[in-house]
C-alpha cells in the first residue's frame, strides 16, 4: 500500500477523542461527564504508533535519530509550551490573589521548568499538586509519547513483530495489575501511578506499530467509519463499571477501533475529518488551563448554579480556540522552526 495514503477517518476520530477528554475534564467546572474519557489517551497512544510507522518506518534508515526527534519536538513543543504557560499563569494568579492556596510557588514554577521540556517534575508533592505536570496535567501523556517515539526509533523500528508483541504483553500485564490496584486504568499522571502510565504508553504505541504492519487495504465506502466512531464514543461515555472494563477497552476495543478506521477511506467528508484532526492536539494541549480560568470566571460571575450553560460555553470556547491555534499559531510556528533548523544543518560538501 502506498505510503501516500492519508488515514482521514483516523484524523476525525482523533478529534472526537480529544473532545471526549475535554468533556471528561468538565468535572473541573462541576459537571462530571464521559466517565471513561481518560481512555482517549490510550486511543492516542495506539494512533501514534500506527501513524508514525506510516510516516517514518521507511525513512528511518536514512534519517539520523536526532533529526527524527527534532521533527517530533517541533510537532509537540509549540502547543505544549503554550498550554503549560496558560496553566502556570492561572495558578500563579490564584496563588497571589487568594489568602490561602494549595499550590505552592515552588511546585508551580519549579514544575514548569521541567514540564516545558516535556519532562515530569522529579519530586512528589501533597495532593492536589502531586501530578507530575502540575499546571497542565494532560501533558504527562505527551511526555510518555515522546519517550515511546525515541525508544521506537532508536531500538525497535525494524524489530520483528513478535518482539513488539512481547513488549505489548508485558505492558498489558502491568496495566492489569495497576488497574486492579488503583480501581481504574486512569494511570500515569502521578508518580505512584507512573509505571501504569508507562505501560499504557508502551502497550498502545507498540500495538499501533503492529497494527500498521498488518493494516487492511482501505475500502472507499461502507459503514466502517460510522461503526468506529460509535464504538469510540461508547467507550468514552460508558458508565463506570470497574477496572476490568478499562483493561478490556485498552487491550482490545481501542486497537480494534483503530483497525476498523484504518480499513476505510471516507472521501465524502474529507474536509470535516481534516478539521477535526487539526484541532485535536491544540484542544488537548489547552483545554484544562482554559477550564481552570473558566472556574475562576464562574465564581466571579456567580454562575455556579448554571453548570450546563457553563459547559456548553466552555466547549465552544475551547474548540474555537483550538481551531484558531491550529491555523494561526501552531502551523506557522512549526513552519518557521522547520525552516530555521533545516538551515542550521551542515550542507554536504561539493
N, C-alpha and C positions, 0 to 999 in steps of 0.2 A: 504494500500500500504506500502511496506516495507520501512523503513527509509534508507535502504542502496541504494535506487535509487539515481543515480547521474544524475543531470539535465545538461547534457553536451551541449545541444543546448543553454541553458541559459548561460553557460560558453562562448560559441562562440559569442553570442550576446553581452555579457558584453565587450568582446574585441572590437567588432565593434563599440559599443557606445563610448568606450574610444578613439578610432581612430577618431570618429566624433567630440568629444570635442577638440582633438588636431587640427583637420582641422578648426574648428570654431576659434581657437586661432591663426590661421595663419594670422589673421588681425594684429598681433603683428609685423609680418615681411612684412606687406604691401600687403597681398593677402587675402581679405575677402572671405571666402567660408563657406559652411554649415551654412546658416543664423540662423537655429534653433538648432545648436549644443549644446546650453546650456540646451536643453530639455533632453539630455542624463543624466543629473543629476537626473531628475525625474524618468527616467528608472532605475537608480541605487538605488533610494530610494525604489521603488516598489520591485526590485530584492532583496534588503537587507531584507525587511520584509518577503518575501517568503522563502529565503534561510535560514535565521536564525530560522524561525519557523520549517523548515525541520530539521535543525541540532540540535536545543536546546529545542523545546517546550516540548518534552517528558522527558528531562533531568533536567529541572529547579526545579522540586520538590525536587530533591536530591542534587542540586548544589547550594551552597551559592552564593548570588548575587556578592560578592566580587570576587569569582572565575570566574564567568561569565565575569565580567568586566575586570578582569586580562587577560583573553583569548582574549577579543576584543581589548584591548590596545596592547597586544603583536602582534596582527594581523595588527594594524593600525600604530603604532608609528615608527617602524624602517624606513619605506619608507617616512612617512610624515616628520619626522625629517630630513632625508637626503634631500628631496626636498626643505624644508624650509632653510636648510643650504646653498644649492646651490643658492637659490634666494637671501638670505641675503648677501652672498658673492658678488654676482653680483652688488647689489645696493650699497654696501659699496665701491667696486672698482669704480663704477660710481661716487659716491659722492666725493671720494678723487682724481679722475683723471680729473674731469671737473671743469671749472671755476664757473659754476652755476649748481645746482642740485635741482630739485623739491622735492627730497626725503630727509627729514631731518634724521640726525643720531638718533634722539630720536624716530622717527617713525620706523626706520629700526631695531635698537637694542631693544628698548622697546617693539615693537610689537613682535619681535622674542621671547622674554622672555615668553610672554603669549602664542604665537602660538605654541611653542614647545610642550606644554601640550594640544594642540588642543583646546585652549581657545581663543576666539576673543579678540583683544586688546580693552580695556574698555574705549576708548576715540575716538572722531571723529577728523579727520584731513581734511585740504583742499584737494581737488582733485589734483593729481591722487592717493594720498596715503590715501584716505578716506576708502579704503577697510579694512575690519576687519582682514584680513590676508594679510598684506601689501606686503610681498616679495614673496608670492606664493598664489595668490588669490583663486585657486580652493579648497584649504583646508577648506574653510568655510563650504562646504557641508559635509566633513568628520567630522567636529566638530558637526554638527547637526545630522549626522548619529549616532555618539556615544551617543549623548543625547537621541535619539529615542530608541537606544538599551537599555539604562539604564531605561528609563521610561517604556518600554515594559516589561523588565524582572522584574522590581520591582512591577509593578501595573497591567499589562494588559495581561500577557501571558496566563492566564486562564479566561480572561473576555469573556463574551458571544459575539458572532459576531455582534449582533445588537448594543452593546455598541461601538465596534470598528467602526461600520458604522456611528454612531453619531459623533464620533471624526473626521472621514473622511469627513462627510458632513460639519461640522463647518470649517474644514480646506479648503474644496473646496470653500465655500462661501468667505473665506478670500483671497484665491488665485484669485478668480474672481474680487473682489474689488481692490486688489492691482495691478493686471494685467491691468485693465482698467485705473487706475490712472497713472501707470508707462509707459503704452504703450506697454508693453510686460510682460511675466512672468519670465524674467531674473531677479530674485529677490533673495536677501539673502547675497550678498557679501558686502553690506554696512549697516550701522546702520539704515538709513531711510527705506531700503527695507528688513531689517532683519525679521520683522513679516511675510512678504510674503514668505521669505525663510523658516521660521519655519513652516508655513502652508504647503509648498511644501513637506518638510520632513515628517510632520505628516500625510498628506494625503497619500503620496506614501508608507510609511512604513506600516501603518495600513491596507491599501488596499492590500498590499502584504501579510500580515498575513491572511486576509480573503481569498484571492485567494488560499493560501496554504491549508486552511481548506477545501475548496471546489475544490481542484485540480482535474484535469482529470487524468484518467489512461493513462500512456504513451503508445503511439502507435508506434511500431517498423516499421516505414516506413511512406509512404505518403508524402505529399508536405508541411506539416505544417512548417518545418524548413525554407524552401525557402520563404514561404509566410511571416513568422515572420521577416526574415531578410530584405526582400524587403520593408515591411511596416516600419521597424525601420529606414532604410536608407532614405526612402521617408520623414518621419517626420523630420529628422535632416537636410535634404537638400532642403526642400520646401522653396520657396522664402518668404520673409516677407509679410504676408497678414493681419497683425494686431493681437491684443491681444486675440481675440476670438478664433483664431486657437490654440494659446498656451493653453488656458484653455481647449478646446476640446481635444487636444492631451494629456494633463496631466490627465484629468479625465476619458478619455475613450480609446484613441488609445494605449497609453503605457501600461496600465493594460491589455488591450486586447492582445497586443503582448506577454506579459509575459504568459498569459493564453494559447495562441496558442503554444508557445515554450515549455511550461510545458507539453503539451499534446503529445510531440514527444520524441522518444528515438532513435536518429540517430546514428547508430553504424558504418556507413561506414567511417566517418571522425572523429573518436574519438580523435586521436592524434592532429588533427588540432584544434578542439574545445578546447581541454585542453590547448594547447599552447596559443590560443587567450585569454582564461580566465586567464592564468597565467601572461600574460604581461599587462592585463588591469589595475590593480591597480598601478604597477610601472609606467606605461605610464601616468596615471592620475596624479600621485604624482610629476613627474619630468618634464613633457613636457613644462610647462610655464617657469620655470627657464632656461631650455635649449634654448627655443626660444628667451628669453631675451639675452642670451650670443650670439646667432646667429645674433641678430640685431647689436650688437657691432662689431662682426666679419665682417658682410656685409658692415658696414660703413668703417671699416679699409681697407677692400679689394676693396672698391668702386664697389660693386656689386648691388647697389640699383636698377639698370635697368634690373635685371635678376630675378624677383620675382618667376617665375615658377621654375627655376633651384634651387633657394634657398629653395623653399617649398618642392621640391622632396628630396633634400639633408636633410632638417630638418626632414621630415617624416622617412627617412631611419635611421638617427642618433637617433631620439627619440625612434622609435620602437626597433632598435637594442640594444640600451642602456637599455630599459625596459626589454627586454628578458634576457639580461645578468644579470641585477639586480635581477630578479626573481630567477634565478638559483644560482647565485654566492654570492648574498648579503642577500636578504630577507629571503629565506628559511633557510639558515644556521643560521642566527641570531635568527630567531624565534625558531628554534630547541634548540639553546643554552639557550635562555631566558625561554623557556618552561621547560627545564630540571632544570635550576637553581632555578626557582621559585617553581617548584614542590618539589625540595629537601628542600626548606625552610619551607614547610608546617609541622605543628606538626603531628607526627606519632601517631596513636591510641595506647593506652597502651595495653599490652598483659597480 
